[in-house]
Amino acid sequence: MNEELLPNYYFANSIPEEEKTSDYLTEHFEEVKDWYYAETGVADKPEEEQVQDPIFVALWAYQEMEDLQCMAQCIGGVNDTLLLAQPTLQLEVDDPLIKDNEAVAKIFHEQVRWTLGNSLQYKFLTGDIFNPIRSGAMSIGRLWLVDSFGQHKEVVESGSVTTEVVTTYRMDPPDTGTNNKFLLSPRLAQPARLNFHWLAADALQEVEMTKAPAKTPVCGWIIPNNLDSNLAIYDHQGLSLGTIDVDGRWRDAPEVTIERDTSDRPLLSNDHLQKLVHYLLEQREEFQQQFLSTLDNSLATIDPESFAEHSTLALLVGRPIAVVRATFSLEVKGLPAIDPTVKIESTAQAPATYGFTAVKIPIRLGDYQQLNDGLVGYWREKPVDDEGHYEYEDNIFYAPQSRLINHPLIQTEEEGLVYFEQTVDAPPQGVTMLIDPRGVVHGTCGVLPNQELRLPAENYNHALQAMEVNFLSTPVLCDRSNDALGNLNQIAIPLPEEPGSRWSWLTLQQENWSEKQKIKPVNFKATFDQSQEASEGWLQLSRIDDPEES
């Protein structure tokens, strides 16, 4: 209503700027509602037409909430009871009779106190069942409200049939014939969290523990080249390294020479980007074509809030895609909860967790069809040793944002839910992700709050500004020149104008690269004034600081 209703109301009623406060709707609700009803006549329309008006529905809901008299309070102690623990007051472990010179005894007591931690604040319940994972329905048989002074009011009396517990629609369980029940979604009773963190690009397994990483997680960049049907590869600073053709061949970028291994694969400075490039080179031509289609399909469903790009440039090349790594895991607070009623009789006896730490919980990366989610796709990393080296699990690329792709090594959301199965006991799961740097990567877990990762702007702004796109042009027929610069002065190619960018021609002459920034306009009239010759080179599209230079 603040975006759709109030601006029109302000304009129609000439409301001064100083009166347009954040609580204007609350203070003038009746005036705003009456004005909207009079302007649209929606109050006199049939009910089936009224519900089709979103502003009418919003006004009705707002008024209902304002008129509803209610209080909210969480129910304390539910999760503690499921873990057979009840809050209580106890003295901490200490021995006031220890003398200052009894260092060993003093250290022992301090160690015991530290080991017990907060467990002394609870006493164990023996009449209930240990439930580390809650799920199902809950019935309220008796409920008290207690204030800060210890005064209480019994809201639900034991055995009462007159008091009704009203739940929300989502918490309404199936009809069981029992009163005062409400649905409990699956949750871990013990405090837990979904860990979702970046991995540093220049290390194997260095976790960045903050949302703004000290080291960049960007290993490199990929730009789908729709004009040449290839993948342009860049380092983390946005410098061009080379391209992967659709038939799986590597070409060094102009003015760049990269060493090769015995299999003629490029040796790159970043191990993770090199692993990705080698993986793409090893796949067949069919995979390359489907992979390009997958990237295009995914980018078409991603539209971050901060995204802005010239549309004609996107017809020539796709949007830059960052190659990043991350890790996620399920983590409980402290040690996993155990059944305190089970007696431990030997050190070889396993803790009585009843296997809840081995329960597989689904985790989904990316949010299908949410425009602000920047995840293009990812590979699951499978460790191969204890030093952090890994391989892509089954070589499958998961693309939750793409449409159906018929290839066994590409799995999309339309083929079925794309998710992980993670346990509390399992080690952290690493992923190599392709993301739109301006979007957010969501981690969704049904039993814990969602997590998200956003790439800080300082990790990609400089790289995006430094990127130059190259288009192989072989051959180009041009006028023969008799000057010392060869045919560079006579290159004439029809090119689209790109605001903020500049075209140039790169060619290799006697093992030296030469760049010509001025390209002649094309003469569309047939002429035989000069002899023709074929030239090979690259068209380069680079950004410029001053748009008047383009």
C-alpha positions, -999 to 999 in steps of 0.1 A, spaced: 0 0 0 29 23 6 40 19 -30 7 15 -49 -19 34 -29 -4 62 -9 15 80 -38 -18 83 -57 -36 95 -25 -9 121 -18 -11 134 -54 -49 136 -55 -52 153 -21 -20 175 -24 -5 162 8 26 183 18 60 165 19 65 171 56 32 151 64 42 120 44 55 101 74 60 64 78 29 61 100 7 82 78 -15 52 69 -20 42 105 -31 77 115 -53 84 85 -65 50 76 -102 58 74 -96 88 52 -74 68 28 -99 39 27 -129 62 20 -110 80 -7 -100 47 -25 -136 34 -22 -150 66 -37 -124 67 -65 -129 31 -76 -164 23 -64 -151 -11 -53 -173 -10 -22 -204 -13 -43 -191 -42 -65 -200 -79 -59 -178 -98 -36 -162 -119 -64 -150 -87 -80 -138 -72 -48 -114 -101 -40 -98 -95 -74 -87 -60 -63 -54 -64 -44 -56 -30 -28 -91 -36 -15 -80 -70 0 -50 -53 16 -71 -26 31 -95 -52 44 -67 -73 59 -51 -42 75 -83 -32 92 -89 -67 104 -54 -68 120 -59 -34 136 -92 -44 152 -79 -78 164 -71 -77 202 -45 -103 210 -12 -109 228 17 -132 218 39 -152 240 62 -182 232 57 -214 251 89 -219 272 105 -253 279 90 -273 251 123 -282 235 140 -288 269 112 -312 278 117 -331 246 154 -335 256 143 -346 291 157 -315 307 140 -291 330 155 -257 340 164 -255 376 188 -236 400 219 -254 411 253 -243 425 282 -246 402 310 -271 408 334 -257 434 353 -266 465 358 -235 488 381 -255 511 408 -259 485 439 -240 495 459 -217 471 488 -241 472 468 -271 460 472 -263 423 463 -298 410 430 -300 429 422 -265 418 428 -272 381 408 -304 384 377 -286 397 380 -259 371 382 -286 344 351 -303 357 332 -270 359 341 -261 323 332 -296 311 297 -296 327 291 -261 313 254 -252 314 242 -287 321 239 -278 358 211 -254 350 189 -284 342 176 -314 360 168 -346 341 132 -358 336 126 -395 340 89 -398 332 90 -387 295 104 -400 263 136 -386 247 126 -369 214 156 -351 198 136 -346 166 101 -333 171 73 -339 146 36 -345 146 9 -330 167 10 -314 202 -19 -313 226 -22 -286 254 -38 -303 284 -30 -275 309 -16 -240 304 -6 -212 328 4 -177 321 30 -164 346 41 -128 349 74 -114 361 61 -113 397 51 -149 398 14 -143 395 -3 -168 373 -35 -174 355 -47 -208 344 -57 -204 307 -64 -240 299 -76 -261 328 -68 -298 331 -97 -318 316 -115 -287 304 -139 -292 275 -150 -256 272 -117 -239 264 -108 -242 227 -73 -237 214 -74 -220 180 -44 -225 156 -34 -210 123 -42 -227 91 -7 -241 87 -7 -255 122 -41 -271 120 -36 -310 121 -58 -335 103 -90 -343 121 -81 -367 149 -112 -362 171 -91 -347 199 -94 -311 210 -66 -286 216 -41 -301 192 -19 -283 167 6 -294 142 44 -293 148 66 -292 117 98 -313 118 125 -296 138 156 -304 158 149 -300 195 185 -291 202 197 -257 191 212 -261 156 220 -242 125 227 -246 88 263 -235 83 268 -220 48 301 -203 42 324 -192 13 357 -210 7 388 -190 -1 397 -192 -38 435 -195 -32 433 -225 -8 419 -260 -7 397 -259 24 400 -225 40 366 -215 53 356 -178 54 335 -175 86 320 -141 79 295 -129 53 321 -105 40 351 -128 34 386 -115 40 398 -134 10 378 -135 -23 359 -167 -30 360 -160 -67 382 -185 -85 375 -171 -120 348 -161 -145 329 -177 -174 312 -157 -201 290 -177 -226 297 -163 -260 265 -167 -280 280 -153 -312 308 -179 -314 291 -206 -293 320 -210 -269 329 -203 -233 353 -174 -225 374 -181 -194 388 -152 -172 408 -152 -140 395 -137 -107 406 -102 -118 387 -103 -150 417 -108 -173 410 -130 -203 427 -164 -203 412 -182 -233 381 -199 -247 367 -234 -248 352 -242 -282 320 -261 -286 340 -291 -298 361 -290 -266 393 -273 -278 412 -247 -258 424 -215 -274 446 -190 -257 432 -154 -255 450 -128 -277 482 -116 -262 482 -145 -237 503 -176 -237 495 -204 -213 515 -235 -207 499 -269 -214 502 -303 -198 509 -335 -216 472 -338 -226 473 -303 -242 452 -288 -214 460 -253 -200 478 -250 -167 461 -221 -148 473 -204 -117 441 -212 -98 437 -249 -91 399 -248 -88 394 -228 -121 418 -253 -137 398 -283 -125 367 -267 -139 383 -260 -173 398 -295 -175 364 -310 -167 347 -290 -195 375 -299 -220 370 -336 -212 333 -336 -220 321 -344 -255 306 -319 -280 270 -328 -271 276 -318 -235 292 -285 -245 261 -275 -265 237 -286 -238 259 -268 -212 257 -235 -231 219 -239 -233 217 -246 -196 236 -214 -188 214 -194 -210 182 -209 -196 194 -203 -160 205 -167 -167 171 -160 -182 154 -167 -149 178 -146 -128 172 -109 -125 188 -95 -93 176 -63 -78 210 -45 -84 214 -58 -119 217 -34 -148 232 -43 -182 228 -31 -218 204 -54 -236 222 -55 -270 255 -66 -254 236 -96 -239 227 -107 -274 264 -110 -283 277 -125 -250 260 -138 -219 263 -122 -185 295 -128 -166 293 -159 -143 315 -161 -113 332 -194 -103 330 -197 -65 333 -224 -39 313 -228 -7 307 -253 21 277 -262 42 269 -285 71 244 -291 98 257 -282 133 242 -286 167 252 -264 197 278 -283 217 278 -321 217 247 -339 203 220 -344 229 218 -378 246 192 -396 266 201 -387 302 181 -417 316 205 -442 300 232 -453 324 267 -453 311 285 -484 323 318 -484 303 339 -461 282 332 -483 252 294 -477 254 281 -454 226 262 -422 236 224 -428 236 215 -404 208 193 -431 192 208 -422 158 192 -388 154 226 -374 142 225 -399 113 191 -388 101 193 -375 65 179 -340 62 173 -325 27 191 -292 18 184 -273 -14 208 -248 -29 191 -221 -50 155 -210 -51 138 -221 -83 122 -192 -102 130 -166 -75 145 -138 -96 169 -126 -70 185 -160 -66 218 -159 -85 227 -196 -85 232 -208 -121 244 -243 -112 269 -262 -92 290 -294 -89 291 -314 -57 327 -320 -45 337 -355 -34 369 -356 -13 397 -379 -26 422 -374 3 426 -357 37 445 -327 22 414 -311 6 417 -324 -29 384 -334 -45 366 -344 -77 332 -336 -90 307 -362 -78 296 -384 -107 306 -354 -130 270 -342 -127 262 -304 -131 231 -294 -111 211 -265 -126 181 -257 -103 172 -226 -124 172 -242 -158 145 -258 -179 147 -295 -189 179 -305 -205 182 -340 -220 217 -350 -209 227 -375 -182 254 -351 -168 230 -322 -164 202 -323 -138 176 -296 -136 147 -288 -113 121 -299 -139 135 -334 -137 128 -335 -100 139 -317 -68 176 -311 -67 188 -314 -32 214 -328 -8 210 -352 20 231 -340 50 233 -354 85 247 -338 117 275 -364 118 285 -359 82 315 -337 74 309 -304 56 298 -307 20 318 -286 -6 303 -272 -38 317 -254 -68 291 -230 -79 284 -208 -110 266 -177 -98 255 -143 -111 276 -121 -88 248 -96 -82 224 -122 -69 220 -141 -36 225 -178 -32 199 -194 -9 204 -225 12 170 -240 22 166 -266 49 131 -277 60 140 -281 97 162 -249 102 160 -213 91 172 -206 56 207 -192 50 220 -170 21 253 -160 7 259 -127 -11 291 -119 -29 304 -85 -17 307 -59 -44 344 -54 -39 349 -90 -50 335 -85 -85 332 -48 -94 369 -44 -105 368 -77 -125 336 -67 -144 351 -34 -154 383 -50 -166 367 -77 -188 373 -76 -225 353 -99 -249 371 -114 -279 355 -127 -311 376 -148 -334 372 -135 -370 388 -158 -396 390 -149 -423 380 -113 -430 382 -100 -466 396 -64 -467 414 -40 -490 451 -46 -494 473 -18 -480 508 -7 -491 517 11 -459 541 -2 -433 513 -14 -410 500 -39 -435 462 -44 -437 454 -30 -403 446 5 -417 421 -11 -441 400 -33 -419 363 -26 -424 337 -46 -405 301 -38 -398 298 -36 -360 270 -27 -336 275 4 -315 278 -4 -278 275 26 -255 304 26 -230 324 1 -250 349 2 -278 357 -22 -307 393 -29 -317 410 -53 -341 438 -76 -329 461 -96 -352 493 -116 -348 521 -104 -371 555 -121 -369 548 -134 -333 538 -99 -321 503 -89 -314 491 -56 -329 459 -37 -320 440 -13 -342 414 8 -324 400 25 -355 380 3 -377 368 17 -411 331 19 -418 319 -5 -444 313 8 -480 281 -10 -491 287 0 -528 304 -25 -550 339 -13 -559 371 -27 -574 394 2 -565 418 -19 -546 429 -55 -545 416 -77 -517 432 -100 -492 421 -123 -464 431 -113 -428 428 -133 -396 424 -118 -361 402 -110 -332 375 -84 -326 378 -71 -291 351 -54 -272 363 -35 -241 348 -10 -217 359 26 -217 357 52 -190 347 81 -213 316 72 -234 325 99 -259 355 78 -270 333 50 -283 
